[in-house]
Amino acid sequence: MKADIATYVRKCLTCAKVKVKHQRPSGLLVQPEIPVWKWDNITIDFVTKLPKSPQGYDTIWVIVDRLTKSAIFALMRETDPLEKLAKLYLKEVVARHRIPVSIICDRDPRFASRFWRTLQKALITSLDMSTAYHPETDGQSERTIQTLEDMLRSCVIDFGKGWVNHLPLVEFSYNNSSHASIKVAPFEALYDRKCHLPVCWNEVGEFHLAGPKIVQETTEKIVQIKQRIQAARDCQKSYADLKRKPMEFQVRDKVMLKVSPWKGVVHFGKRGKLNPRYVRPFKVITRVGSVAYKLDIPEELSRVHNTFHVSNLKKCYANEPLAVPLDGLHFDEKLQFVQEPVEIMDREVKRLRNSRVPIVKVQWNSRRGPEFTWEREDQFKKKYPHLFTKTAPSSSAAL
């Protein structure tokens, strides 16, 4: 009987949508291939929303070589057009190093734009974007950004002034610090020699090597770096897979999609914090790589990229007739519930010295439960006219 009950509950669509998942995350760790040569394969990402400098800079473009771990921290503005971004890329990467074979990046609108794709196609560079809602794909950039932000915080606290003034030396310091995976500094891995620093000038010295010997030593160092990276990757995978479990789906399988319900104020009918954890069974169209799947998503979610990592999916055992449509669900392109007010609870007139301002009491649903705010009626009516179809009770004028 226990097995029959478990089978029955497993086929309940409501249970599948609301029950929290206590098992290990699905999908074993899959790592990209080790690059063949320096600056063949790079990762790119942005550090945004930094304090705006007097020159208007508020963003750092982080570019990292996947083999030597050497990094470029390029200053830019978040509003810079794509043409300026392309010129910066040609100056910092192509002119200084080479044209990369492949680029790993997230699904930032700038990287997903037709202009950027056309540029990389002209340069014969493969653009490998991460799967939706799975930032671990570009873990190298994420980790580099953490280190960069910590270094900038330290400089601002100790030396003051703006972060822009410290960025060149922060980049220099980062590239001359030993990296855990390759066991040497990125500068040494890139140029096959240690950087000239005043503290160890005598130790560094000068190299006088013949051409063939330079080639031989460079090749040997690259082999050594690859071996160290492979050892670090094996160690990382062994630890990561201990906390994960393999999961595979077949084409035409039905799966539930995990959503992110908490992002500020949310709206799902009037249920507030009782939103579902998973939505609607979707059909698997095809498998992408080892741990990602492309789903047949409806028109309501057309802004959402239709390829998902297996950790965001779970098998649906419910019968097809029980499937419930996405009525009342409102998502943005990040699979987060759209921020919307629920209803107007009250209406008052606020008396000022020379005028009267109509205001309305609005109910919102948030993580902490129902919340209420007073808003100007004229401004709120322009933004949410559908809430004014019902006449809210009017209280006495506010003094």
N, C-alpha and C positions, 0 to 999 in steps of 0.2 A: 504493500500500500504506500509506503514512503516513497518508493521510486515512481509510482503513478502520480502521486501528489507533486513531486519535483518536476516531472514532465509536464503536468498540467500548468503549473505556475510558470515554467519556462516559456510556454506558448502564450502567456498572457501579454498582450501588447502594452497595457498600462504599466505592468510591472517592469517590462523592458525599458520603458521610457523614463521611469522615475527612480528605480533602485540604483543605489551607489555600487560601484564596482570595487570589490575588496581584493581581487586577485592581482598578481603582478602585472605590470603594463605589458601589452602585447608587442611582439616584434623584437627580434634579436638585433644587436648593434651591427649595422652595415657601414663599412668605412670606404671612402674613395681610394682609388689606386694611388700608390706613392709616385710622385712626379719623377720623370726621367732626368730633367736638368733644371738648373736655376731659372726661376721666373717663367717656367713653362705653364704652371698652373697657379692661379692666384685666387684669393677670396676678397670680396669687397663689401663694405657696409658703411653706414653713416652713424655718427654721434650727433644727435640733433638737440635742439632746445637748450643750448648752452647760453650763458649770459652774453648779450650782444656787446661786442667790442665797439670802441669809437669808430672803427673802420667799417662796422656793419657785419662782421663775421659772427656767425652763431652756430656753425656746423663744421665737423671734421670728417673728411673722407678717409676711412681706414682701408688701406690696401696691403695685403700680406701675401708673401710668397709661401706656398705650401711646403717647399723643400727646405730652404734655408731659414725660414721663419722671419726673414728681414721684412720690415714694415715701413710704409710711407704714411705720414699723417698730413694730409693736404687741407689747408684752410679754404673754406668756401662759405657762401650764404645759402640758407635753405631755399631761398627764392631764385637762385641762379638758374638760368635757362639751360636746356639740354645741350645747346651748342657750346656754351661755356664749359659745361661738364666734360664734353668730348675733348675740347682743347686741353683741359687740365689733365685728362687721362693720357693724351698723346705726349704731353710734356713730362709728366711724372713717371709713367710706366714705359711707354714705347720708346721715347728718346733716351731714357736713362738705362734701360735694360734690354727689352726686346718685345716683340708682339707675342702675347701669351697664347698658348694652345687652347686653354679653357679657363673659364671664369665661373666660380661658384658664388652665388648671391641669393638674397631673399627676393620676395616678390614685391619689392618697392616699385611704385608706379613708374619711376624714372628708368629702372632697369627693364621693366616690362613694356616700355613704350616702343613704338614702331621705329623711332629714330635710333634708339640705342641698339635694337636688334639689327637694324640695317647696317649700322656702323660695324658691329662685330662680325656680321656676315661678310662685309667687304674686307675685313682684316683676316678672314678665315679663322675666327676664334669661336669655339663652342661656348654657348651660354647655358650653364647648368643651374637652373633655379631650384630652390628648396621646395619641398611639398608644402601645401597650405597648413598653417598652424603647427609647424614642426621646426622651430628655430634651431634644434640640435643639428640639422643638416649642415649649417654653417657655424659649427661650434668654435672653429679657430678664430673667426672674426669676433664672435661674442666674447671669447676669453681675452683676446687682445684689447677689446674695448674696455673690459673691466680693469685691466692693468693700466691702460691709458688714463682712465678717469681717476684711479687712485693716485697716480703720479701727478696729475694736474691738481688734485685737491691738496696734496702735500706741498706742492710748489706755491700755491696761492696762500696757504696757511702760513708757511715759513717765510716767504719772500714778498708776499703782497702783490700789488699791481694786477694787471689783467692776465687771464690764462693764455691769451695770444702771445704775449711776450715770452712765455716759458715753453711754448710748443716745440720750437726747433731743438732746444737742449733736451727736452723730454724724448723726442724721437731719437736723438743721438744716444741718450742714456739707455733707452729700450734696446736699440740695436747692438749695444755693447755690453749687455747683461747676458749671462749664461742662460740658455733655454733648456728646460728640463728634458725635453724629448730628444734633442740633438746633442746635448752635453757640452756645447760650445756656444759662444755668442753668435747671433745672426750675422754680424759684420764679418767675423772670421770664417763662417761657413760660406758667405757670399764671395769674399775676396781672397780666401785661402791664406790669410795672415791676420795677426792681431792689429788692432787699431793703435795708432801712436797716441799714447796718453802720457802726460807729464809725470804721473806717479810711477810709471814703469817704462820710462824711455830706454834705459839701458837694457832692460829685459827683452824689449821688442827687437831692437836692432834693425838692420837692413838685410834683405835677402838679395843675393846675387846668384841667380840660377839661370842656367842655359835653357833655351826654348824647349827641347824635348823633356828635360827634367821637370819643368813647370807643368807641362801637360800631364806627365805621369803622376806628379804629386796631386794635382787637381782632381784627376780621375780617381785616385785612391781615396781622397777625402770625400768625394761624392759617394763612393761605395760605402765608406764608413758611416756617413750621415744617414744613408738609406737603411743600413743595418740598425742604427740606433732608433730611427723612427719606427721601423718595423717592430723592434722590441717594445717600444713604448705603446704602440698600437695594440700589440698582443696582450700586454698587461691591462690596458684600458678595456679591451673587449672582454677579457676574462672576468673583470670586476663588474662591468655593466651587465653582462648576460646572466650573472647570478640573480639580479633583481628583475629579470624580464622572462617572458615565456614566448616560445614560437607560436605564431598564429597565421594561418593561411585561409584564403577564401577562393572559391571557384567562380568562374564567369557565370552570371545569372543568379548567383546567391543573393539573398536579401540581407542587408545589414542596416543597423541603426547608426546614426551619426551623432557624435558628441558635440554639444554646443556650450558656449561660455555665457552663462546667464548674468554674471555679476560684473557690470562695468558702469559704475555710478548708479543713476536711477534707471530702472528697467521697466518694461511694460509687456505683460503677457495676459491680455484680458484684464481681469482684476485680481489675479492670484498673487501678484507680487513675488515674494521669495519662494513661493511654492511652484516655481517654473519647472518643467521637465528637464532632465539631464541629457536625454537623447531624443531625437525627433525622427519620425516617419521612416519606415523601411524604404531603402533605396536599392536599386538593382546594380550589381557589379557589372561594368561593361568590359573592362580589361584590367590586367595586372601591369603595373609600371615598375620595373626593377624588381627588387626582392621583397620590399616591405611597403609598397604603396599601391593603391587601387584607384581606378577612375570610375566614378559613379554616374548614373543617369539621374541628374538632378532636375527638378521642375523649373518652370519659368519664374516662380516666386524667388528662387535663389540664383538667378542668372548672374548676379554680380559676384558670386562666390566661385573660386576656382574649384573645378570638379575632381581634382586628384588629391587624395588624403593618405596620410600615414596610417598604418594599421592600428596604431595606438588610439586613434580617434574613432575607431569603428568597433562594433561588436555584432556577432551573428544574431539575426532575428529569426526566431522559431515560430512566431505567430502566424496564423492562417491568413491568407490574402484578404478574405472578406472583412477581417477585423481591422484592416489598415485605415487609419484616420488621416484625412487631408490636413494641410497646414493652415486651416482656418484660424484666424486671429493671431497667427504668428507673424512677427515683424523682425527681420534680421538685417544687419548690415553686411558688408563684404567680409567682415572678420568673424562672422557667425556669432555676433553678440546681439542681444535683444535691443531693439531700437528704443532710445530714450523718448518717452511720450507721456504727457499727463493723462490721468484716468478720467476725471470728471470735475466739474465746477460745483463746489459745495455751498458757496455763499456769495453774496454781492453786497458791497457797501459803497458809500460815497465819502471820500476823504476830503475834509474841508481844509483848504489852505487860506492864506490871508486874502488873496484876491481871486481865488478860483476854487472849483470843486473838481476832484479827479475820481471817476468811477474805478473801483478796484474789485477784483474777484479772488475768492479763496479757492485754490486749486489743490486737488489731491494727487499725489504721486506715489508710486510703489517703489520702495528702495530695499536694500539688503536688510535694513533694520525694521522693515515693516512700513505701513502707510506714513507718508510725510505730507505736510501742508505748507504752502507758501501763498503769500498775497502778491498778485501781479496786477499791473495796469490793464484795465479791460480793453482799451483801444488797441494796444500793442499785442495783447494776447489773442484778441479776436482775429487779427490779420494772420497770425501764425497758425492758430488752431480753430478755424471757423466751425468745424463739425461739433465742437463741444458746446456751442451756443444754440443748438437746435432745441434743447430743453431749457426751460426757464428755471434758473436756480432761485431758491428762496432769498428774499432780500431782507437784510436786517437794517437796523437804524443807521443813520449816517455816522461815520467816525468823526470824532472831534479832534 
